[in-house]
């Protein structure tokens, strides 16, 4: 980099402050140059293989993230803050400079680096909401962690700290980080008075149950019972349905009490009708189908498999990746239990392909499907 002309080095320092890739139009506004002038500044960096084309047709990025970091570190403290403020202001004036889904992420990054923590917090919360809509859970988790870091520096954060902890824990769980989710959940539970906010306390117990179960620390039912004691189906159906759904799932997997699994699934279905939730109707159907498919001695396995296949079709139509993954996992597990190994492999691979097609990463669900594939292939002696 030091061998490049000084004007090109200055341009690279400006470029290093942006999240890659950076569009040509954005860089024009930051540098204040014309097209021809900017091209002449960029050309030596391209010839030296420091810059390469970005994913877009008119964008640039550093060849390696370490190169960008090294150049960025050359910025003086005052220069660093002013440059990030310039990027943020340009983005607010011209939202089309970046992809719509990345706008709030970039604003959070630039306002934070410009030390404008109120605007950084607001942008991080908005970026998390946008990421959640796109099922981009890792990005949502990252943005909510940023919001947590800034919460006590914002005069009016708009969110209670315990509720922000819960939202961040949910994002961590969905992003495949149950250890972090559990830490945040425990922290939030210490701040919540169940008598004052039973709904939030119930949600936190429910989430802790899920992460204890994922980590193999317990079946999670202790927290499920605590959550059920806090909310009922009349006053809090939207919360209770989440808990009964998890209870049916746990009972189905970890106990011989199949009747309890079906009772919780039935309550989930009734609550789903009450709040008009297709998500929980499908989830209850998946539990019922899985239970019936596992009762080979009673001759209900074909009925259960048919229910599961229909539930997957319904889940694909609904579009929620979590319930799609659960449907495929339960169907391939049921087939594996019935020694229908080849069918199990096909179902698991179809599930993985469906999640990939939708651009969604569900680490826990994917790992379970890969494990099912491995078990089935071993049973088929296809090492």
N, C-alpha and C positions, 0 to 999 in steps of 0.2 A: 504493500500500500504506500509506503514512504517513497517508493520510486516513481509514483504517479505525479503528474503535474499538480501543483497546489490547488488550483480551482477544482480539479476532479476530487481531490481529497476532501475539500470543503463540502462538495456535493454528497460524497459518501457519508460524511458525518451527519448531514441532514437526513439522508435516506435511512441511516441506522436507527433513528428514533421511531420509525414507523414499524407496525407489525407487518411482516411479509405476507404475500407479495404487495408491492406498491405500484399503483397504476401511474402511467405516464402523466395523466392529467393532474393527479394529486401532486406529483413531484414538481410539475410546472408551477403550480400555485405556491408551493413551499419555497421554491428557489427564486421565484419571480423572474424567470427567464423566458425567452421565446423557445419555440420548438427547435429551431436550428441550434441555438445556444446550448440547450439542454442535451441535444444529441452529441454535440462536440464534447461536453463535459462527461457524458456517459461512455463514449467510445473507448477511451483508454482503459477504463475499468473492465469493459467487455473483452478487450484484446488481452488483458492480463488475467482473464478468467476469474476475476474477483466478483463480478456480477454475471448473472445468467438470466435467461427469460423466466418470468414467473408463470403461474398456471393460466393467467389471462392472456389475451392476445397482445396487450400493450402494457404488460406489467414487468417489474423487475424484482429480483431478490438476490441476496448475497449467496455465493456458491456454498458457503457453510455457515452455520449459526455461530461458530466460534469467531469467524471473520467479522460478522456483524457486531458481536459483543466487543471484540478488540477495538473496532472503530468507534463504537458507542462510548467506550471508556475514555476516549480522547476528548470528549466534550467537557468543557469547564462547567462547574456547578451552576452558575448563573445561565450559561448558554443552554445547558441541559433542560432546566426548568422552562425557560422562555420558548425553546423549540417545541417542547411537548404542548405547551399552551397554544402555540401557533397551530399545531396539528389539530388539537381539540376544537379550536375556534373555526377552523376551516371545515371540519366535519359537521359542526352544528349549522354552519351557513350552507354547506353543500352536501347533504346526506348521501347523494348518489355517488360520491367519490369512492365508497366501499360497498360491498355487498350488504344488503339490508340486514341479514342475520348477524353480521359482524359489526355493525355500526356501534351499538352500545358497548360491546366488548372493547372496541378500540377507544371509545370515549372514556371508559373506565380506566384503561391503561394510560391514556395521555393525561387525564385530569389528575390521576394519582401521581404520575411522574412530575406533573407541574405543581404538586402539593396543594391542589384545590380539593380537599378531602370531601367536602359536602357534595360537589358535583361528581366526584369519583364514586362515592357511595350510591348516589341516585342512579348513575349509569350502571353500576355493578348489579343492583337489584333489578333494573329493567333488562339487563343482559341475561340474568338468570331466568327471568320469566320467559324471554324469547327462546332460550335454550331448552327450557322445559317443554314448550310447545313442539319443538323439533325433536324431542327425545334425546337431545344432546346432553346426557347426564353428567359426563366428565366436565364439560364446559360449564354447566349449571353449578356443579360443585365448586369449581374454581372461582366463579364469580361470587358465590355466597360466602366463601371463605374470605374473599377480599372485603365483602360487606361486613362480616364479623369483625375483621381487623379494624375497620373504620368506625364502627358503631358508636364508640364512646367519644369520637371526635366530631360527631354530627349533632348539632343542637336539637333538631327535631327529626329523628330517624324514621318515624312513621311506623316502625315495627317494634313490638316488645322484644327484648333481648332473648327471652326464653323461646318465643315463637320463631325468631330468626335462627336460633340454635336448632330447633326442630326441623325447619325447612332445610338447613344445611346438612343435618344428619340424614334426612330423607334422600337428598341428592347424593351424599356419600354412599349410602346403601345402594342406590340404583346404579351408581358408577362403579360398583364392585369393590368398595372399601369398607367392609363391615367393622373393622377395628376402629376406624375414625368415626364411623356412625355411632358406634357404641359409646365412645368417649364423649361425643357431643350430646348424646341422649342422656347419659348419666349426669352430665353437667347441667342440662336443662331441668331434669327432674329435681335437682337440689334447689332450683329457683321457683318451682311451681307449687302452689298450695292447692291440693286437689279439691278442697272445699270452695275455693274461690274460682278455679278454672278446671272443672272436672273433665271437660272435653279435651283440653290440651294434655292434661295428665294421662288420660286414657290413650290418646294418640302416642304419647311418649312410651308408655308401657307396651303398647302394641308394637312399636318399632323396635324396642329393646328385645321383645320376644323373638322377632324375626331375625335379629342379628345374633342372639344367643343360639338360635337354631342353626343359622348358616355356619357359625363358627364351631358348632358341635359341643358347645358348653352345657347345653341342656335342651330339653324339647321345647322350652319357651312357654309352657303352659302356666307357670306361676305368674308371669306378667300378663298373660291372657286373662286369667281369672281376676287379677287386680283391675284390669281395664274394663272387663264386663261388669264389675261391681260399681264402676263409676258412671256408666252411661246406660240408658235403656232405649228400647226401640221406639218409644213414643216421643220423647223429647230430643233424642240425638240419633235418629236413624242413619244419618250420613256417616257418623263415626262408628256406631255399633256394627254396621254392615261390614266394615273393614275388619273388625275384630272377629266376628263370627266366621267370616271367610277364612281368615288365618287359622282359627280354631279347627274348622273342618279339615283344612289341609294338614295340620299337625296330627290330629287324631287319625286321619287316613294313613299317614306315613309311619307314625311312631307308636301306635298302640293296637291292641287287638279289639278295641272298643269301636267296631265298625258302626254300631247303632248311633254312638255319639257323633261320629263323622257325618252320618246322614242327617242327624237332627240339626247339627250346626249348618249343614248345607241347605237344609230346608228353611231354616230361619234366614239364612243369607238370601235365598230366593224370594222369600216373603218381603224382606226389607228392600230388596232390589226393586220389586214391584211397587212398593210404597214410595220410593224416591225416583222411580222410573230410570233405573240404571241398567243398561245393557251389559256393561262391564261385569257387574256382580251377578247378573243372571247367567252369563256365560261361565263365570268362575264357579258358581254353584253346580252348574251342569257338568263341568270338568271333574269336580269332586265326585259327584254321583256316578258318572261314567267310570271313573277310575276304581271306585269301590266295587261296582258290579263286575268290572272286567277282572278284578282280582279274586272273585268268588267262583273259581273253576269248579269246585265240588258241588256248588248249587246250580250249575248250568247257566249262569247269568253272564258269562264272559263275552259271548258274542253281542249280547244286548249292550253291555258296557262299552265294547269297542265301537259299536255303531254310534252310541251317544258321544263318545270322544271325537270320532271323525266329524260328526255334525258340529260339535262345539268348536273344532278348529276352523271349519268353514265359516261359522258365525264370527269367530274371533278375527279371521282375516277380513271379513266385511266391516267389522267394528274398527279395527286398525290399531288397537293398543298393543305395543310390542310385548309387554309383560305377560298379558293373558295369552297371546300367540305362542310365546315361548313355553309357558306352562302347559298349554294344550299339547304341543309336540313332545315335550318331555314326558308327560304322563302317558301319552299313547305309546311312545316307543318303549317306556319302562314296562307297561302292561304287556306289550307283545313279547318283550324279553322274558318276562316271568312265565309266559305261556310257551316258551321255547320256540317262538316264531322269530328266529334271529335275523333272517334276511329281511323280513318286513320291518323289523325294528331299525336296522341299519338305514333302510330307505326312508323311513319316517324321520329319523334324526337328521339325516343329510338334507332332507327337504326343509326341516325347521331351520337349520343353519343357513341354507340358501335364502330362505324367506327373510330372515333377519338381515342378512347381508344386502339383499335387494332393496330393503327399506332403509339402508344406511344407518342401522342401529347397532350399537354395541352393548350387549348385556352379558357381562363377563361370567356371572354365576350361571345363568341359563346356558350359555354356550359351553362352559366347562362340563356341565351335567350332560349335555347332548354328546359331547366328545367322549365322555366316560361311557355312556351307553353304547356308542359305536364300538369302542374298544372291547367292552364286555361281549357284545354280540359277535364281533369278528373273532375273538378268542374262542368262543363257543363253536364257531363255524370252522375252527382250525385254519383261519386265514391270518397267519401271523404277520 
